[in-house]
Protein backbone atom coordinates (compact mmCIF):
# COMPACT_ATOMS: atom_id res chain seq x y z
CA UNK A 1 0.00 0.00 0.00
CA UNK A 2 1.52 3.33 -1.03
CA UNK A 3 2.46 5.73 1.70
CA UNK A 4 0.01 8.62 2.26
CA UNK A 5 1.43 12.16 2.21
CA UNK A 6 1.58 13.85 5.56
CA UNK A 7 -0.96 16.57 6.32
CA UNK A 8 1.80 19.20 6.32
CA UNK A 9 3.01 18.30 2.82
CA UNK A 10 -0.52 18.79 1.46
CA UNK A 11 -1.47 21.87 3.44
CA UNK A 12 1.62 23.91 2.52
CA UNK A 13 0.94 24.22 -1.24
CA UNK A 14 -2.77 24.89 -0.63
CA UNK A 15 -2.08 27.84 1.65
CA UNK A 16 0.73 29.46 -0.35
CA UNK A 17 -0.20 28.77 -3.98
CA UNK A 18 -3.44 30.75 -4.24
CA UNK A 19 -1.78 33.93 -2.92
CA UNK A 20 1.24 33.75 -5.23
CA UNK A 21 -0.92 32.71 -8.16
CA UNK A 22 -3.29 35.63 -7.69
CA UNK A 23 -0.33 37.99 -7.37
CA UNK A 24 1.27 36.76 -10.59
CA UNK A 25 -2.02 36.71 -12.48
CA UNK A 26 -3.00 40.25 -11.48
CA UNK A 27 0.29 42.17 -11.79
CA UNK A 28 0.91 41.72 -15.51
CA UNK A 29 -2.63 42.47 -16.81
CA UNK A 30 -2.87 45.43 -14.44
CA UNK A 31 0.48 46.72 -15.72
CA UNK A 32 -0.68 46.54 -19.34
CA UNK A 33 -3.92 48.32 -18.49
CA UNK A 34 -1.98 51.05 -16.70
CA UNK A 35 0.33 51.51 -19.69
CA UNK A 36 -2.68 52.05 -21.98
CA UNK A 37 -4.25 54.44 -19.50
CA UNK A 38 -0.92 56.25 -19.11
CA UNK A 39 -0.69 56.76 -22.89
CA UNK A 40 -4.03 58.60 -22.91
CA UNK A 41 -3.19 60.75 -19.88
CA UNK A 42 0.22 61.57 -21.34
CA UNK A 43 -1.34 62.72 -24.62
CA UNK A 44 -3.78 64.87 -22.66
CA UNK A 45 -0.94 66.43 -20.69
CA UNK A 46 1.18 67.15 -23.76
CA UNK A 47 -1.70 68.88 -25.55
CA UNK A 48 -2.63 70.89 -22.46
CA UNK A 49 0.99 71.87 -21.87
CA UNK A 50 1.93 72.90 -25.41
CA UNK A 51 -1.26 74.00 -27.17
CA UNK A 52 -1.52 77.82 -27.22
CA UNK A 53 -5.23 77.76 -26.38
CA UNK A 54 -4.44 76.40 -22.90
CA UNK A 55 -1.80 79.09 -22.35
CA UNK A 56 -4.40 81.84 -22.28
CA UNK A 57 -4.62 83.71 -18.94
CA UNK A 58 -8.00 82.04 -18.38
CA UNK A 59 -6.21 78.69 -17.86
CA UNK A 60 -3.32 80.01 -15.74
CA UNK A 61 -4.53 78.14 -12.63
CA UNK A 62 -4.88 74.93 -14.60
CA UNK A 63 -1.37 75.28 -16.04
CA UNK A 64 0.02 75.87 -12.55
CA UNK A 65 -1.18 72.46 -11.32
CA UNK A 66 -1.09 70.44 -14.56
CA UNK A 67 2.35 68.84 -14.08
CA UNK A 68 1.62 68.07 -10.43
CA UNK A 69 -1.57 66.28 -11.43
CA UNK A 70 0.33 64.27 -14.03
CA UNK A 71 3.09 63.31 -11.57
CA UNK A 72 0.57 62.19 -8.96
CA UNK A 73 -1.13 60.04 -11.59
CA UNK A 74 2.22 58.44 -12.47
CA UNK A 75 2.90 57.75 -8.78
CA UNK A 76 -0.43 56.27 -7.71
CA UNK A 77 -2.07 55.31 -11.02
CA UNK A 78 -0.67 51.80 -11.19
CA UNK A 79 -1.68 50.99 -7.62
CA UNK A 80 -5.24 52.14 -8.40
CA UNK A 81 -5.42 50.09 -11.62
CA UNK A 82 -3.97 47.02 -9.91
CA UNK A 83 -6.33 47.28 -6.94
CA UNK A 84 -9.31 47.78 -9.24
CA UNK A 85 -8.30 44.74 -11.28
CA UNK A 86 -7.94 42.67 -8.13
CA UNK A 87 -11.14 43.74 -6.39
CA UNK A 88 -13.61 45.03 -8.96
CA UNK A 89 -12.81 43.43 -12.30
CA UNK A 90 -15.55 41.64 -14.23
CA UNK A 91 -14.83 39.81 -17.45
CA UNK A 92 -17.30 41.86 -19.49
CA UNK A 93 -15.56 45.09 -18.43
CA UNK A 94 -12.49 44.13 -20.49
CA UNK A 95 -14.37 44.93 -23.70
CA UNK A 96 -14.67 48.60 -22.69
CA UNK A 97 -11.48 48.96 -20.65
CA UNK A 98 -9.82 52.28 -21.51
CA UNK A 99 -6.28 50.98 -21.18
CA UNK A 100 -6.89 47.86 -23.26
CA UNK A 101 -8.56 49.86 -26.06
CA UNK A 102 -5.63 52.27 -26.11
CA UNK A 103 -3.15 49.40 -26.38
CA UNK A 104 -5.32 47.86 -29.08
CA UNK A 105 -4.86 51.03 -31.15
CA UNK A 106 -1.08 50.73 -30.85
CA UNK A 107 -1.23 47.06 -31.84
CA UNK A 108 -3.50 47.68 -34.84
CA UNK A 109 -1.32 50.57 -36.00
CA UNK A 110 1.82 48.45 -35.79
CA UNK A 111 0.19 45.57 -37.70
CA UNK A 112 -1.02 47.98 -40.37
CA UNK A 113 2.50 49.35 -40.82
CA UNK A 114 4.06 45.90 -41.01
CA UNK A 115 1.46 44.44 -43.37
CA UNK A 116 1.06 47.61 -45.49
CA UNK A 117 -2.70 47.18 -45.11
CA UNK A 118 -4.88 49.68 -43.29
CA UNK A 119 -8.00 47.51 -43.33
CA UNK A 120 -7.63 46.27 -39.70
CA UNK A 121 -6.79 49.81 -38.58
CA UNK A 122 -9.90 51.24 -40.21
CA UNK A 123 -11.96 48.39 -38.74
CA UNK A 124 -10.66 49.34 -35.31
CA UNK A 125 -11.87 52.95 -35.65
CA UNK A 126 -15.30 51.78 -36.81
CA UNK A 127 -15.80 49.70 -33.67
CA UNK A 128 -18.68 50.91 -31.51
CA UNK A 129 -16.54 50.46 -28.41
CA UNK A 130 -13.83 52.69 -29.83
CA UNK A 131 -16.34 55.34 -30.91
CA UNK A 132 -17.78 55.36 -27.39
CA UNK A 133 -14.28 55.67 -25.91
CA UNK A 134 -13.46 58.62 -28.20
CA UNK A 135 -16.60 60.46 -27.13
CA UNK A 136 -15.88 59.79 -23.46
CA UNK A 137 -12.30 61.00 -23.88
CA UNK A 138 -13.51 64.09 -25.74
CA UNK A 139 -15.91 65.02 -22.92
CA UNK A 140 -13.24 64.64 -20.26
CA UNK A 141 -10.62 66.47 -22.33
CA UNK A 142 -12.90 69.48 -22.80
CA UNK A 143 -14.61 69.75 -19.42
CA UNK A 144 -11.95 68.83 -16.82
CA UNK A 145 -9.78 71.96 -17.38
CA UNK A 146 -12.88 74.16 -17.38
CA UNK A 147 -14.15 72.73 -14.09
CA UNK A 148 -10.73 73.22 -12.46
CA UNK A 149 -10.67 76.87 -13.56
CA UNK A 150 -14.28 77.46 -12.45
CA UNK A 151 -13.69 75.78 -9.09
CA UNK A 152 -10.51 77.78 -8.45
CA UNK A 153 -12.35 81.00 -9.28
CA UNK A 154 -15.19 80.29 -6.86
CA UNK A 155 -12.78 79.23 -4.11
CA UNK A 156 -10.82 82.47 -4.58
CA UNK A 157 -13.94 84.66 -4.56
CA UNK A 158 -15.44 82.87 -1.55
CA UNK A 159 -12.17 83.24 0.37
CA UNK A 160 -11.94 86.94 -0.54
CA UNK A 161 -15.49 87.57 0.67
CA UNK A 162 -14.84 85.64 3.87
CA UNK A 163 -11.71 87.67 4.54
CA UNK A 164 -13.65 90.90 3.97
CA UNK A 165 -16.28 89.98 6.55
CA UNK A 166 -16.70 92.71 9.16
CA UNK A 167 -19.36 92.33 11.88
CA UNK A 168 -19.84 96.10 11.97
CA UNK A 169 -20.47 96.50 8.24
CA UNK A 170 -21.38 93.08 6.83
CA UNK A 171 -24.99 92.72 5.90
CA UNK A 172 -27.47 90.86 3.78
CA UNK A 173 -25.75 91.66 0.48
CA UNK A 174 -22.44 90.24 1.74
CA UNK A 175 -24.20 87.07 2.87
CA UNK A 176 -25.93 86.70 -0.48
CA UNK A 177 -22.67 87.20 -2.38
CA UNK A 178 -20.91 84.58 -0.24
CA UNK A 179 -23.82 82.16 -0.60
CA UNK A 180 -23.70 82.54 -4.37
CA UNK A 181 -20.00 81.66 -4.44
CA UNK A 182 -20.47 78.70 -2.10
CA UNK A 183 -23.33 77.32 -4.21
CA UNK A 184 -21.22 77.30 -7.35
CA UNK A 185 -18.12 76.14 -5.47
CA UNK A 186 -20.03 73.00 -4.48
CA UNK A 187 -21.56 72.68 -7.95
CA UNK A 188 -18.23 72.81 -9.78
CA UNK A 189 -16.58 70.52 -7.21
CA UNK A 190 -19.19 67.82 -7.86
CA UNK A 191 -18.90 68.37 -11.62
CA UNK A 192 -15.10 68.08 -11.48
CA UNK A 193 -15.33 64.75 -9.64
CA UNK A 194 -17.92 63.51 -12.11
CA UNK A 195 -15.89 64.42 -15.17
CA UNK A 196 -12.52 63.32 -13.75
CA UNK A 197 -13.29 60.00 -12.11
CA UNK A 198 -15.06 57.17 -13.87
CA UNK A 199 -14.59 54.03 -11.88
CA UNK A 200 -15.96 50.60 -11.10
CA UNK A 201 -15.60 51.59 -7.46
CA UNK A 202 -17.98 54.55 -7.91
CA UNK A 203 -20.31 52.63 -10.25
CA UNK A 204 -20.44 55.59 -12.62
CA UNK A 205 -19.09 54.09 -15.82
CA UNK A 206 -20.46 55.71 -18.97
CA UNK A 207 -23.02 53.57 -20.73
CA UNK A 208 -23.54 55.76 -23.78
CA UNK A 209 -22.70 59.22 -25.14
CA UNK A 210 -24.81 61.41 -27.40
CA UNK A 211 -23.62 60.83 -30.97
CA UNK A 212 -25.52 63.69 -32.65
CA UNK A 213 -24.05 67.00 -33.78
CA UNK A 214 -27.11 68.89 -32.54
CA UNK A 215 -26.73 67.46 -29.03
CA UNK A 216 -23.07 68.45 -28.83
CA UNK A 217 -23.73 71.87 -30.39
CA UNK A 218 -26.38 73.06 -27.94
CA UNK A 219 -24.33 71.74 -25.01
CA UNK A 220 -20.92 73.16 -25.92
CA UNK A 221 -22.23 76.60 -26.84
CA UNK A 222 -22.98 77.08 -23.13
CA UNK A 223 -19.27 76.80 -22.20
CA UNK A 224 -16.09 78.70 -23.13
CA UNK A 225 -14.81 79.32 -25.72
CA UNK A 226 -18.10 78.73 -27.56
CA UNK A 227 -20.14 80.71 -25.05
CA UNK A 228 -17.80 83.67 -25.65
CA UNK A 229 -18.82 83.72 -29.30
CA UNK A 230 -22.48 83.07 -28.50
CA UNK A 231 -22.38 85.90 -25.95
CA UNK A 232 -21.37 88.36 -28.66
CA UNK A 233 -24.63 87.71 -30.52
CA UNK A 234 -26.76 87.00 -27.43
CA UNK A 235 -25.36 89.45 -24.85
CA UNK A 236 -26.95 89.45 -21.42
CA UNK A 237 -27.16 92.91 -19.87
CA UNK A 238 -24.90 93.46 -16.85
CA UNK A 239 -25.58 95.84 -13.96
CA UNK A 240 -27.86 98.84 -13.95
CA UNK A 241 -31.43 99.32 -12.80
CA UNK A 242 -33.26 100.39 -15.94
CA UNK A 243 -36.67 99.64 -14.40
CA UNK A 244 -35.98 101.73 -11.31
CA UNK A 245 -36.69 99.04 -8.72
CA UNK A 246 -36.32 99.92 -5.07
CA UNK A 247 -33.72 98.35 -2.80
CA UNK A 248 -36.23 95.96 -1.25
CA UNK A 249 -37.38 94.73 -4.66
CA UNK A 250 -33.79 94.25 -5.78
CA UNK A 251 -33.03 92.21 -2.64
CA UNK A 252 -36.15 90.08 -3.17
CA UNK A 253 -35.16 89.37 -6.77
CA UNK A 254 -31.65 88.46 -5.69
CA UNK A 255 -33.03 86.22 -2.97
CA UNK A 256 -35.28 84.45 -5.46
CA UNK A 257 -32.30 83.97 -7.75
CA UNK A 258 -30.33 82.41 -4.89
CA UNK A 259 -33.21 80.06 -4.09
CA UNK A 260 -33.27 78.98 -7.73
CA UNK A 261 -29.52 78.44 -7.73
CA UNK A 262 -29.83 76.43 -4.50
CA UNK A 263 -32.33 74.09 -6.16
CA UNK A 264 -29.94 73.92 -9.12
CA UNK A 265 -27.21 72.80 -6.71
CA UNK A 266 -29.61 70.24 -5.22
CA UNK A 267 -30.01 68.73 -8.69
CA UNK A 268 -26.23 68.58 -9.09
CA UNK A 269 -25.83 66.86 -5.73
CA UNK A 270 -28.53 64.37 -6.70
CA UNK A 271 -26.47 63.40 -9.76
CA UNK A 272 -23.30 63.17 -7.64
CA UNK A 273 -20.46 61.18 -9.17
CA UNK A 274 -22.66 60.41 -12.20
CA UNK A 275 -22.60 64.06 -13.25
CA UNK A 276 -21.50 64.46 -16.88
CA UNK A 277 -22.89 66.29 -19.87
CA UNK A 278 -23.89 64.34 -22.98
CA UNK A 279 -23.55 61.02 -21.14
CA UNK A 280 -25.71 58.28 -19.71
CA UNK A 281 -24.04 57.08 -16.53
CA UNK A 282 -27.18 55.76 -14.90
CA UNK A 283 -30.65 57.26 -14.51
CA UNK A 284 -31.24 59.40 -11.42
CA UNK A 285 -34.76 59.76 -9.99
CA UNK A 286 -34.00 61.31 -6.59
CA UNK A 287 -33.91 64.90 -5.38
CA UNK A 288 -35.71 67.40 -7.64
CA UNK A 289 -35.65 64.80 -10.42
CA UNK A 290 -38.65 63.24 -8.69
CA UNK A 291 -40.86 66.06 -10.00
CA UNK A 292 -39.34 67.26 -13.28
CA UNK A 293 -36.78 65.77 -15.67
CA UNK A 294 -34.61 68.88 -16.04
CA UNK A 295 -34.72 70.77 -12.72
CA UNK A 296 -31.21 72.21 -13.11
CA UNK A 297 -31.99 73.85 -16.44
CA UNK A 298 -35.29 75.41 -15.37
CA UNK A 299 -33.81 76.73 -12.10
CA UNK A 300 -30.74 78.22 -13.77
CA UNK A 301 -32.89 80.03 -16.34
CA UNK A 302 -35.30 81.30 -13.69
CA UNK A 303 -32.35 82.65 -11.71
CA UNK A 304 -31.08 84.47 -14.80
CA UNK A 305 -34.46 86.18 -15.20
CA UNK A 306 -34.36 87.29 -11.56
CA UNK A 307 -30.82 88.61 -12.01
CA UNK A 308 -31.35 90.35 -15.35
CA UNK A 309 -34.87 91.69 -14.87
CA UNK A 310 -33.72 95.05 -13.39
CA UNK A 311 -31.49 95.65 -16.44
CA UNK A 312 -34.30 95.22 -18.98
CA UNK A 313 -34.56 98.55 -20.80
CA UNK A 314 -36.32 97.14 -23.84
CA UNK A 315 -36.94 94.14 -26.03
CA UNK A 316 -33.26 94.12 -27.05
CA UNK A 317 -32.50 93.02 -23.47
CA UNK A 318 -35.28 90.41 -23.39
CA UNK A 319 -34.39 88.74 -26.68
CA UNK A 320 -31.01 87.32 -25.51
CA UNK A 321 -32.66 85.91 -22.38
CA UNK A 322 -35.34 84.21 -24.46
CA UNK A 323 -32.69 82.88 -26.84
CA UNK A 324 -30.68 81.36 -23.97
CA UNK A 325 -33.91 79.87 -22.57
CA UNK A 326 -34.44 78.23 -25.96
CA UNK A 327 -30.88 76.85 -25.92
CA UNK A 328 -31.55 75.12 -22.61
CA UNK A 329 -34.89 73.79 -23.82
CA UNK A 330 -33.04 72.29 -26.78
CA UNK A 331 -30.44 70.83 -24.39
CA UNK A 332 -33.21 69.09 -22.49
CA UNK A 333 -34.83 67.77 -25.65
CA UNK A 334 -31.57 66.47 -27.17
CA UNK A 335 -30.63 64.81 -23.88
CA UNK A 336 -33.97 63.03 -23.80
CA UNK A 337 -33.53 61.92 -27.40
CA UNK A 338 -30.26 60.29 -26.37
CA UNK A 339 -31.42 58.85 -23.05
CA UNK A 340 -34.62 57.33 -24.45
CA UNK A 341 -32.51 54.54 -25.90
CA UNK A 342 -32.24 53.33 -22.29
CA UNK A 343 -35.40 51.45 -21.15
CA UNK A 344 -34.77 52.65 -17.60
CA UNK A 345 -35.09 56.25 -18.77
CA UNK A 346 -38.29 55.47 -20.67
CA UNK A 347 -39.72 54.02 -17.48
CA UNK A 348 -38.55 57.14 -15.62
CA UNK A 349 -40.40 59.33 -18.16
CA UNK A 350 -43.56 57.36 -17.49
CA UNK A 351 -43.13 58.08 -13.80
CA UNK A 352 -42.07 61.74 -14.14
CA UNK A 353 -44.23 63.16 -16.92
CA UNK A 354 -43.07 66.78 -16.93
CA UNK A 355 -39.85 68.06 -18.45
CA UNK A 356 -39.53 71.58 -17.03
CA UNK A 357 -42.69 72.84 -15.29
CA UNK A 358 -44.71 70.50 -13.04
CA UNK A 359 -48.28 70.21 -14.25
CA UNK A 360 -47.58 72.18 -17.45
CA UNK A 361 -44.78 70.71 -19.59
Buried (B, 14 or more C-beta within 10 A) or exposed (E): EEEEEEEEEEEEEEEEEEEEEEEEEBBEBBBBBBBBBBBBBEEBBEEBEEEEEBEEEBBEBBBEEBEEBBEEBBEEBBEBBBEBBBEEBEEEBEEBBBBBBBBBBEEBBEBBEEEEEBEEBEEBEEBEBBEBBEBBBEBBBBBBBBBBBBBBBBBEBBEEBEEEEEEEEEEEEBEBBBBBBBBBBBBBBBBBBBBBEBEBEBEBBBBBBBEEEEBBBBBBBBBBEEBEEBBEEBEBBEEEEBEEBEEEBBBEBBBBBBBBBBBBBBBBBBBBBBBBBBBBBBBBBEBBBEEBBBBBBBBBBBBBBBBBBBBBEEEEBBEBBEEBBEBBBBBBBBBBEBBEEBEEBEEBBEEBEBBBEEEEE
